[in-house]
Amino acid sequence: MNPKVDDRVPVLIVGGSLVGLSASLFLGRLGVRHLLVEKHADTSHHPRGRGNNVRTMELYRGAGIEPAIREAASVLAPNHGILQAPSLTGAEQEWLFREIDPGGRLARFSPSSWCLCSQNDLEPVLLRAARELGGDVRFSTELVSFEQDAGGVTSVLRSRETGEERVVRSEYLIAADGPRSPVRESLGIGRTGKGELFHNVSITFRAKRLAEVVGDRHFIACYLTNPEADGALLPVDNRTEWVFHAPWHPEHGEPLEAFTDERCERHIRTAVGLPELDVEVTGKAPWHAAERVAERYGAGRVFLAGDSAHEMSPTGAFGSNTGIQDAHNLAWKLAAVLCGWAGPGLLETYGQERRPVARVTSERASARSAEHSHPGYAVVPGVGRQAGVLAVALGYRYPRGAVLGTDPCGAVVPEKFESAGEPGSRAPHQWLLRAGVRLSTLDLYEQAMVLLTGPGGMAWQQGARRAADRLAVPLDGYRIGDGAEDDLAPEPGADFAALHGIGPDGALLVRPDGFVAWRSPGPSSVGGQWPPASTTSTSATSRSISSAGRATRIAQK
């Protein structure tokens, strides 16, 4: 039976939380028409998922909305660090870490920085930007069923307000429908990992006097360790609005209904250490911390992203950031295939690249919860030495996938963060000047493949242009140097070639997502030989870029 199709769209996104809205934003930036459906009536009203790491903020910078996010997050701009204490009124206080970026070291590596923006503040910014780019976002709309065939996906959608059902035909479907993903279950995709770790009830409340008690300790979160009432306290506006995460133990038969307003108020007062604190509970929501990663990131024309693909402990905010970065990785690949400059084989690299990142990151999130003694988490995972947070957030790599010249057995997350332009890694940040205007190298990546060379890279640029024209691949090329004929100039004292691991006559090919696809330190590395004649140089460049195209499956038709 072939149902009547009501709508046709290249991509259908199921789920309109942070990951789904980010996918809409990124696809819109690339000119891909799509439809997003979300079963809830509006964006989130609960202040959660607040930590946006530097890589995520780089992606939002590239999408043009970083200033709007920082404006939405301005109330929490002074907040830094994680505090741990038996109460807020006692003398015993310990900062697990005081500053997110002590000494401003991060500015060497990125044009962006961490941002504390709660989900209820971030989602409206994403929604507005997605719609401005033409994204069709429909709330109170749920996916009833879907079937895929060789040519696309047929989905039945239902309005939760009217009950009306419509049939949508799409070429691809992105499932950003949460940890209990009906799409993943329908595909029969299992998950691996430790499973459930702990459970909390998130309590939103008002307390006018609490700001006086907190004083100038503007923390991201405070872990209160009173054995009679432990939990995590988080500011919402640093004045009267707060969140408290109270441990919940359903594994011991404790029902959610046991968390009455009276119990929650009493628990918060005891934990804070102020028996007379004015507490008004305004909302409660249970949440479950788990470590699970999907065995596959998709099947056929359907792809998983965000919590449908991986669950992580919330400590460190790795889960939402990993999901947003999933969406960014998948968006440029879908755009490349739909626009005709890549074959469908490129989409196979989505899971090859992102699943290992999720596996390692989820393990790190669990370990960090243990390190911080997160309330409700009593089991210390049996893990060894862990990489630093910056290495996880910014230094993850793709040993396999749409890259050439990597070590396929290399570490997904290195022991320490390095930014050296290696294939499979995020391309380094460096400030450049164009007609006197300052921009980051990261600002060059989004719409096309980008070839960067030093001032001696004219042969690379000529060969790359010929190869790109032949393969119908969008390519931007930039020579970076101090000469009048160079396209961009490094800031005084900066060595572009050294930072990117190439010589003055080397080249670096960067994907639209800002990851290095291929690199040649200099002309002698091309095919093991490099005759000096410029005509031969151009030919060698063409062969190398063509090889990179094949390796990244860009040239498949």
Secondary structure as GFF3:
##gff-version 3
##sequence-region A 1 557
A	DSSP	beta_strand	7	14	.	.	.	ID=ss1
A	DSSP	alpha_helix	18	29	.	.	.	ID=ss2
A	DSSP	beta_strand	34	37	.	.	.	ID=ss3
A	DSSP	beta_strand	51	52	.	.	.	ID=ss4
A	DSSP	alpha_helix	54	62	.	.	.	ID=ss5
A	DSSP	alpha_helix	66	72	.	.	.	ID=ss6
A	DSSP	three_ten_helix	74	76	.	.	.	ID=ss7
A	DSSP	beta_strand	82	85	.	.	.	ID=ss8
A	DSSP	beta_strand	94	97	.	.	.	ID=ss9
A	DSSP	three_ten_helix	102	108	.	.	.	ID=ss10
A	DSSP	beta_strand	115	116	.	.	.	ID=ss11
A	DSSP	alpha_helix	119	132	.	.	.	ID=ss12
A	DSSP	beta_strand	136	138	.	.	.	ID=ss13
A	DSSP	beta_strand	141	149	.	.	.	ID=ss14
A	DSSP	beta_strand	152	159	.	.	.	ID=ss15
A	DSSP	beta_strand	165	175	.	.	.	ID=ss16
A	DSSP	alpha_helix	182	187	.	.	.	ID=ss17
A	DSSP	beta_strand	191	206	.	.	.	ID=ss18
A	DSSP	alpha_helix	210	214	.	.	.	ID=ss19
A	DSSP	beta_strand	221	224	.	.	.	ID=ss20
A	DSSP	beta_strand	231	235	.	.	.	ID=ss21
A	DSSP	beta_strand	241	248	.	.	.	ID=ss22
A	DSSP	three_ten_helix	250	252	.	.	.	ID=ss23
A	DSSP	three_ten_helix	256	258	.	.	.	ID=ss24
A	DSSP	alpha_helix	261	272	.	.	.	ID=ss25
A	DSSP	beta_strand	280	294	.	.	.	ID=ss26
A	DSSP	beta_strand	298	299	.	.	.	ID=ss27
A	DSSP	beta_strand	302	304	.	.	.	ID=ss28
A	DSSP	three_ten_helix	306	308	.	.	.	ID=ss29
A	DSSP	beta_strand	310	311	.	.	.	ID=ss30
A	DSSP	alpha_helix	318	338	.	.	.	ID=ss31
A	DSSP	alpha_helix	345	371	.	.	.	ID=ss32
A	DSSP	alpha_helix	389	394	.	.	.	ID=ss33
A	DSSP	beta_strand	431	434	.	.	.	ID=ss34
A	DSSP	beta_strand	437	440	.	.	.	ID=ss35
A	DSSP	three_ten_helix	441	444	.	.	.	ID=ss36
A	DSSP	beta_strand	449	453	.	.	.	ID=ss37
A	DSSP	alpha_helix	458	471	.	.	.	ID=ss38
A	DSSP	beta_strand	475	479	.	.	.	ID=ss39
A	DSSP	beta_strand	489	490	.	.	.	ID=ss40
A	DSSP	alpha_helix	496	499	.	.	.	ID=ss41
A	DSSP	beta_strand	507	510	.	.	.	ID=ss42
A	DSSP	beta_strand	516	520	.	.	.	ID=ss43
A	DSSP	three_ten_helix	523	528	.	.	.	ID=ss44
A	DSSP	alpha_helix	534	551	.	.	.	ID=ss45
###
